[in-house]
Amino acid sequence: MASSHMLTRLVLLLTLFLGVFAVEHAPLDAKTPKRQTNATQEPQFDVRDFNLWVTYSSNNEYQLTTTGTRDNPFAIGNVFVSPNNTFVVAWQYTPPADHNITLIDSVPDDRLEPRSKEIRYPKAGDRVRVDRPRMFNLATRAEIPTDGSLFQNPYTLNHMGWSANGQEYRFFFDERGHQRLRIIGMHINGTVRALVDDSSETFIDVNHKLCMRPLDQTEELLWFSERDGWNHLYLYDLVSGTLKNQITRGNWLVKSVERVDLATRRIWFSAFGIIPSHDPYYAHLAVINFDGTGLTVLTSGNGEPGNGNHVWAFTANNTRFIDIWSRVDQQESSLLRNAETGQVISVLGTPKPNPLSSIVEIFVAPGRDGNTSIHGIIVKPSNFDPSKKYPILEDIYAGPTEFSTPKSYSPLSGFREWADRGYIVVKMDGMGTNWRSKAFHNMCWKNLKDAGFPDRIAWIKAAAATRPWMDLSRVGVLGGSAGGQNAVAALLFHPDFYKVAAADSGCHDNRMGPMWWSEAWMGWPVGQQYEDSSNVVHAGKLQGKLFLTVGALDANVDPSTTFQLVHALNEADKDYELVYLPKAEHGAGFVGYAGRRMADFFRRNLLEA
């Protein structure tokens, strides 16, 4: 979330003042087994004719499995031997669907004739790879029967490793549909148990809120869960397979684990919303004991405000950290702090006068429920005249992966460029976007067409109520990728408010989008909910002025979803403008020729309307 300007300053400060580096724990590599101790002769494994073979020496080898077939082979990359080399877990699998899309390069650089390119592109509802871990006794050369009922219908399995005593193999299970996660333990006696079991009636955000951090020395596990309505840390005992305690709690959330000290049993973590009086999207660094006591926010207090978005880097010995914080309306402050207490050791930099103070404003208003705060910014033209009426242009990205309103100081060049063309540019995050409460995020569930529009409309109306220079009769919207999907939806589902929209690289029907995205928010199996949120299905409802751009070589969002929307608009006899970019990839619609055409489109249909 930090601007490139802020990150550059951070690196410079680290170099000039301390010559130290940030300490960050590497994420769990779920597919790479740890180096095993050679307690007995270490076996080697390979797959021949889809089955697993074991080799101890050139004249001592044997076939371990017999059930492997072309459609259900064993995978050499997923063979995990126990620490004493007496047991092994080998994963047998059924391959995923071979779903490719074809991109057409109409103007290749090396010839006149077009060239096609196929890329693998799993879509919602496709068959996924299904792994089945199987355990074998290397001494008896026999499979140990295990019950697979606790990990049926996986979206994915991830290797975690063997217990310290070599008695239990562990792996992560994400059920198809992302509504149940488990850590599975498979004992050498054949028993299978759930060490951790988490579920949701909507979805679990495995792409952004997954923490499964084993603490090998103590056989414990740090785990994220939103079970109490907020993303918090939990501590599990992997030996007993029970929850020891919830570590963090409250109406705020943990963003990431920054550092763990096993000796003192303390955790440093990034948090959102932990200071109630601050913007809930401002990141703060905090520390807490494993048992949930001793919570301390390290980036605020001690006689200084710290009311902004923070980034930080620890010194080499982890006793201090550099804290840089700012807001969109205030430049960076930089401090050297004590990593245990947050006490300021020295001031490294103070804010310069803000050149954007007259044109950038932070604004907060209630959303659709009249209570939940919606946070955004307003950007005015540099030659702003309060006696004029300005059209409103919303930059939208309602993808549930993140929030998109800037929080740190930056030049805001893109927003200012549009504002200087004669618009009041607004940006906010409505319900359905990420990093607030679970209830806030749930608004997107099987309902991407919502896109937080009721909150956005309420926010814009509240802003205009005290700003007579905002013209509610002229509201436009632009966005790319998921924002392109949102921009078109504005004219389909809220034409009484939004009059003009530009959409680049939009996924206009989530059945055409990538599986990982579509199933995460629209659910599995594919059903009526996909049609209900489809811009293509609802193209006949179009009102207002629409501008579309798409790149022929877009490998992120299948270009065909834009062409299907175009066809549906044609069939419904709807007017629109289209710029097709034969050599372009994802997100090319805002620059160059396409960007000029988009600016002209808004000038004709919004600015001069």
N, C-alpha and C positions, 0 to 999 in steps of 0.2 A: 504493500500500500504506500510505501515511501516513494517520493518522486526521485527521478534520476539525479536532480540537483542535490537533494538531501543525501542520497547515497554517496555521491561524489564527495560531499563535505565530510561524511562519516569516515570514508577511507582516508581523506587528507588528515583529519584529526588524529586518527589512529597512527598514521605514519609520523606526524610531526611531534605529537605529545608523548606517545607511549611506545610506538614500534611494536605493538602487540597485535594479536589476532583474535577474532571472535571464535569462541568455543561452541560448537554445536554438535550434538550427537547425531550420528548417521542414522537414517531410518532403517527399520528392520528390513533386511533383504529376505523376503519370504521364500525365494526359490533357491538360495545358495546354502547348502549344508555346511555346518561348521567342521573344521578339521578334527577328525576323530583320533583318539588315542589308540595306538596299536598294542592292545593288551595281549592279543594272540596274533597269529599270522594274519596280516591284513588282506582281505579278499578284494579282487577287482571284478567289475561287472561290465557286461556288454549285452546288447540285444541282438539276437539272431533269429530271423524268421518270426519276428514279433514277440519272442519270448526272452526271458532273462537267463543269462548264463553267469556262473560264478567261476572265477579262476584264481587259484592259489599259486600255481607255478605252471610251466609249460606242459607238464605231464599230469597236472592235477586240476581238472576242470569238470564241471557238470552243468546240466540244464536244470535250473531251479523251478521254472514255471512251464506249464503245458497248455494254459488256457488262452494265450495270446493269439490273436488273429489280425488280419489286415484292418478289420473294422473295430478291433478292440485290442490294440497292442499294449505292451509295456513301454514306458518312456525311460530311456537311459538318463535323462536329465533329472529324473525324480526317483532316485534310489538313495536311501538314507540308512546307513548301517549304524548299529548301536555302538556305544563307546567301547565295549569289550569285544566287538566284532563277532558276536554270537547270534544276533538277530538283525534282520533287515526289513525295512518297509519299502515296497516298490509300488509305484502308482501305475495302475492300468487305466486306460482311458478310451472313450469314444470321441472321434474328432468332431470339431464344430462344422457347421454348414459352410460351404465354400461360396460365400456371397461376394461377388465382385461388382464394381460399377465401371463403366467405360467413359473415359474423358476423351474428348476430341480436340486435338491441336490442329486447327484449320490452317494455320500459317506457320508450320515448322521452320526452323532456321536453315535447315540443310536441304530442303526440297520444296517443290510446289505443291505436291499432293498432300492432303491431310494425313495425320498420323494419329492412331488411337492408342490409348494407354489404359490398361486395366489395373485397378487397385483393389485390395481387399477392403471390404466395407460392410461389416456386420450391421444389420438393421434390427429394429425392434421386432421381437418374436422369432428371430432366427434361432436355430439349434446352436447351443454353446458346447464347448468342450466339457465333457463330464469325466472327472477323475474319480478313481476308486482306490484309496490306499489299501494295500494288502500286506500282511505281516507274515514273515517266514522265519523258521528256526534253521539256522545254517548248519547246526550239528546234525539234526535229523533230516534236513532237506525237505521239510514238510511245511505247508501253509498252516498257520494258526487261524482257525475260523474266527471271524469277527462280524459283528452285527452292524450293518450300514444304515440303520433306520434313523440315526441322529444326523446324518449328512446326506439325506436324499434331496434330489432336485437342486444341485448347486449351481450358482452363477459362477463361483470360483472357489477353489481351495488353495490355501497357501501353507507351505511348509513352515514349521516353527522350530522343530528340533526335538531331541531326546531329553528326558529328565536327567538330572545330574547322576542319579544312580543307575541309569540305563534300563529302568523297568517300564517306562512309558514313553511312547512316541506321541507328539502333539502337533496339531495342525489347525488352521483357521478355516471356518466354513461360513460362506455368505450364500444364503438361500436365494434362488431366483426370485426376483421381485424386491430384493433388499429390505425385507421386513423382519428377518431373523438372522442374527449372527451368533456363532458359537465358537469357543475354543474346545476342540475335541481331544481327549486323551485315549490312546489305544494301548492297553497294557499287554505285556508279553504273555499273559495268561489268556488273552483273548477278550477280556472285558473292555467295553467301550463306554465312556462317560463324557458328559458335558461339564467342563471345568468352568466355563463362563457361558451364560445363555442370556441373550438380549433380544428384545423384540419390539416392534412398533406397529400400531394399527395403520399407519400411513407409510412412512419410509424411514430407513436409517441412512444418513448421508455418509456412505462409505468412501466417497471420493474426497471428502474434506474433513470429516470428523471421525476418523479412524485412528485410534491410538491403542496398540497392543504391544506394550513395551515390557518384555520379560526382564526380570532382575535375577540373573542366573545365580548369584551368590546366595540369595535368600529364597529362591523358588517362589517369587511373588510376581505379580503382573500389574502394571498400570494400564487402565482401561478408560476410554471415553464412553459416556452414555448420556442420552437426553431423557432418561426415564422419568426424571422429576420435572421435566419441562424446560430444562436448560442444559447445555453441554458441560458436563462436569467430570472430574477425575474420580476414579474408584480404584481401590486396592484389593486384589484377589490373592488368596493363598492357592498356589497351583498344586500343592501336595494334597490338601484336603478337597480342593475344588470348591471352595466357599468364598463368599465375599467377606473380607475382613472389616472394611469400613468405607464409607463415602468420604473422600478427602476434601473436596471443595463443595460448597453449596451456597445458594442464594440466587436472587433474580439478576444474574449476570452469567457470563459463560467463559470457559477456558478455550482459547484459540489453539495453543500449541504448548507442548512441554519443551522448555528451553534447556534445562540442565537438571540432573539428578545427582545428589550426593548421598551415597549409600552409608557412608560412615556416620554422618549426622542425621540421616533419614529426612532430608529436606528436598523440596522440589521447587525450582524456579520455572515460572510459566507466564505466557502471554494471555492477557484477559481483555475482554470487551465488556463495557458496561459496569465495571467493578466500582466506579465512583458515580453514585446516582446523579450528581449535579452536572456531570460532564456528558457530552455527546456519547451515546452508547457504542458508537463505532470507533472511538479513540482507543488505540491499543495502549495498555499499561503492562509493566513488568511487576510481578508479585512473587512472593515466596511463601511456602507453607510447609508444615511438618507432615510426615506420612499419616499421622493420626488425625489430621484436620485442624490441629491447633496452630497458633503462632502465625496466622495470616497477616502478611505485611505487604502493602502496596509500596513498591520501591521508587516509583517514578512520579510521586506527588506527595505533598506535605512538607514537613520540616521548614515551614515558613515561606515556601515558594509555591506558586499555584500549579504549574505543570498541566494546565487545562488545554490539552491538545493531543495530537496523535504522536506517539513515541516510537522511535527505533533505537536499538541499543547494540552494544558489543562489549563482551567481557574481556578483561585483561587476561594475560596468559595464566596467571595463578588463580583466576576467578574470584579474587577478593574485591575487585572494583569493576565498574563498567562505565562506559561513556553513554550518556543519555542525550539524544537529540530529539527535540519535539517542536511542533509547529501546528498551525491551522491554515486553512486557505486564506484567512484574513490576517495572518501574523507570520512573519518569517521565523527562521529557526533560532532556538536557544540551545546551547550545548553545555552539558555539565558532566563533571566526573563525580561518581557517587560510590558510596560503600555498598557492596553487593549483599550485605546481611541486613542493613538497616535502611538503606536508601539515603542516608545522610549525605548532603552535598559536601564534597571535599574541596572542589574548586570550580569556578565558572570558566568555561573554555570559550564561550562566545555568547554575545547578546544580540537580540534582533535589530536589524537595520530598519529604517523607516519603510513602511509598506507601500509600494507603488500602486498596489491594486485596491487600496482602502476605499476609494471613491466609486469603484465599479463592481466589486465583488461583495456579496452579502450572504451570510448564513441565515437560513430561515427554517423555523420549526412550526408545524401545525398539526392538529389531530387528523387522523385518517378516517376511514369509513365508519369506524365505531364511535367516533367522537371522543376517543380517549387515548388510543395508541399514538405515540409521537412519530411523525414522519419527518425525516431530516433531509434537507437539500440546500442548494445554493442558487442564487440569482446573479446573473452577470449582465451588466448594462453596457451600452456602447461607450467608448471613450469620450465621445462628444455628446453625452447624454443631456437631454433637455427635458426637464420634468413637466413642461407645458405641453409636450407632444404625447400622442397615443402610439404605442409601439406594439406590433404583433408579437406574440409569444411563441418561442420555438423550444420544444422540449427535446433534449437528447436522452434517448431511452435505451436502457439495457436491463431488462427484467429477468434475465437468466437466473435461475435459482442457485447457481454455483457460488455467487459472491454478492457483495453490494458494489455499486459502481460510482457513487458520488465521491469526488476527491475529498480527502480529509487533511492531507499535509499541504504545506505551502508549495506552490509551483507556479510557473508563468501562466498556466491555463490558456495556452496559445490557441488551441482549437476552439474553445468556447468564445474567447475574445474575438477571434476572426469572424465568427458568425455574428456576434453581437455588433461588431463594427460595420456590418452590412445593414444594420438597422433593426435588429431584433432584440428582445429581452430573452436571453437564453436561460433556461431553467433545467436543473438536474436534481432528482431525488430518488429515494429507494422506497418503494411501496411494499406492502405485505406480499409474501411469496419469495422474497429475496433472502439471502443468507445472513447469518451471524447476529440474529436477535434470538428471541425465544423460539421454542419448537412450535408453538401455536402460530407465531408470525410466519415461520417458514412453511408450515403446513398448508397455507393458502394456495400454494402452487400444485398441490397433490392432485393428479389426474385432471388438472385445470389450468394449463399454461395460458389459455386465452385470457384468463383473469388479469395476469401481468401487473397486478396492483393498481389497475386503472381507477377503481373507486377512491383509493387513497391519493393517487396522483391528481385527480380532478379536484378532490377536496382541498389538497395542498395549494394548487394553483389558484383556486377561487379564494382561499383565505389570504394568499399573498396579494391578489388583485384588489381585495376589499379595502386595503389601506394604501394601495399604490395605484392611483387613478391613471397613471401612464401605462399600465398593463391592459391591453385590449383583449377582453375575453371573447370578442366576436371573431378574432383572428388567432387561432391556436393551431400550430403545426407540430409535427413530430418527425424525428429521423432516428434511424438506428441500423446497426449492422449485425449479421449473424442472428443470435437470439433476439437482438434488438430490431433486426429486420422483420422477424416474425411478429414482434410486438407492434412495430409501426403500422404494418398492414392491418393487424387486429384492431388498432385504434379506429380506423375508418369503417371496419366491418361491424364492430360491436359498440362503438361510442361515437357515431357520426354527429350526434347532437352537440358534441364538445370539440372534437378534433375535425378540422376541415381539410388539412393538407398533410400528406405523409410521403417520406422517402425511405425506401427499404433496400439495403444492400445485402446480398448473400444470405437471405433469410431462409430458415427452415420452415416452410409454410405448411408442412404436414409432417408430424413427428414420426409417422410410419416410414418416412423417407430419410429420417435423420440417423445418426450413428446410435447403435444400440446402447452404449454406455450412458449417453445423455438421455435418450428418450425413455428408456425403462427406469432410470433413476427417479424421474419426476412424474411420468405418465403411467407407470406401473406395468406389471406383467400378470396375466397374459394380455395381449393386444385386444382391445374391445371397443365399445361404443365411445369411451372417453377420448379416444384418438380422433374420431370423426368430429366430436363435439368441439374440439379445440383446433380443428384444421381450417386454415385460411382458404385452402383449395375448395373444401366442401362448402364453405360459406361465401364464396367469391361473389355470388349473385346479390349479396347484401351491400356491396360496395357503394358508398356515397363519398363525395368529396373528390379531391385531386390526388392521384397516386403516381409516384415515380419509382421505377424498379431498376436496379442494376444487378448484374450477375457476371461472374468470371467463368469462362468455359473450362478452366483447369483447376477449379476449386476442389481440393481434396478433403476439405473440412466438412462442408455442407454440400451434399449432392446437388449440382446445378439443376438437375431435372426437377427438383421441387419448385424452383422458380418457373421453369417452363410449364409445369403442370398448372401452376397458378395462372400463368398467362393464357393457357388454353381455356381454363375455366372462365376467366374474364371475357375471352372472346365469345365463348358459348353463351354467356349471359349478356352479351352486347354492351359491355362496360368500357368506358374510356380510361386510358392510362398511358403513361410514357415508359419506354423501355430502352435502356442502354445495355447492349450486349458487348462484352469485352473478350474477344477471341483468345488473347494470350494471358489473361489475368487469372490470378489465384484468389484465395479467400480475402475479403476485405478491401478490394481495390476500388470500390465505388465512390470513395470520398476524395480521391486525389486525381490530378491530371485532367484529362478530357472529361471523365465521368464526374469528377468533382466540380468542374466548371458548369457542366450541364445541370447538376443538382442545384448549384447556387442560382442558376438562371431560372430553374423550375420554381424555387421558393420565391424568387423576386417577382415573377409573373403572377403566381397564384396565392401568395400570402402577403408579401410586403406591399405590393401595389393593388391588392384586391380591395 
